[in-house]
Amino acid sequence: MPTSDDATDDAALARAFGARVREQRECKGMTQEQLGIASGIASSTVSHIENGRRGNVSLSRIMRIADALGCEPGDLVNGLPVPRT
């Protein structure tokens, strides 16, 4: 059964992942809209991801975002906090 600690861990992971996406996007000089178009993901979803309001981002989306940013998926996820199981 999920606990409040699990929710906190998930929120921290979502925020950390979102920060990575934002950092990579800004380094590439892209807007959220440009990233959305390049990745085939709605710019509102990109915004939610970057702001940590979208947890459990699918592997497919991670790969599409990474491809649009010209980086490896690992660049977006390596070193992020690992959720407890």
N, C-alpha and C positions, 0 to 999 in steps of 0.2 A: 504494500500500500504506500503510495507517494506521501512524503512528509513535506512540511514547509521548508525544510532544508533542501529537499530535492527541487522545489520550485525556485528557491534562491539560487541553487547551482545552475539550473536551466536558464534563469534570467541573466546570471553573470556570463554564462557561455554565449548567449544570444548577443549581449552587449559587446563582448570581446570580439566575436566574429564580425559583428556589424562595424566595429571600429576598424578592423582590418580591411574590410571591403571599402569603407570610406577613404582610408589612407591610400590604398592602391588606386582608387578612382581619382582622387585629387592629385596624386603623383602623375597620373596620365593626363591630367588636365581635362577630364571628362565631367559632364554634368550627370545627375541621376537619370535624366531623360535620355542622354546619349548612351549611358550604360544599359538602360532598359531596352533601347532599340537594338543595340549591338548584341545583347544577350537573349533577346526575345522574352524578356520579363517586364511586366508593367512597371513604369517608373514609381508608382505608388508602392509596389511591392519592394522595389529597391530601397525606397525611403524607409519602409517598415523594417527591413533587414538591417539597414545602417543604424537605425535608432533602437535596435534590440527589441522591437515589438513583434518580431516574427521569429519564433523559435523553430527548432526542428527543420532547418532548411535541408531539402533533399539533396542527395549526392548529385543528381542531375542538374539541379540549379547551381550548386557550387561549381560544377564543371563548366556550365555555361557562363557563369560570372567570370571565372578564371580565364576562360578562353577570350571573352570580350575584353578583359583587362590585359591580356597578353602575358599572363603569369601562370604558374602551375597551381593546381588546387591546393597542394601542400603549403604554398605561400600564404594561403588564407586560413589554414587550420592548424598547421604545426605549432606546437607550444601553447595552444589554448587549454584552459582548464578542462580536465577530464571529468565528466559527470560520474558521480558514485553510482554503482549498481547494487 
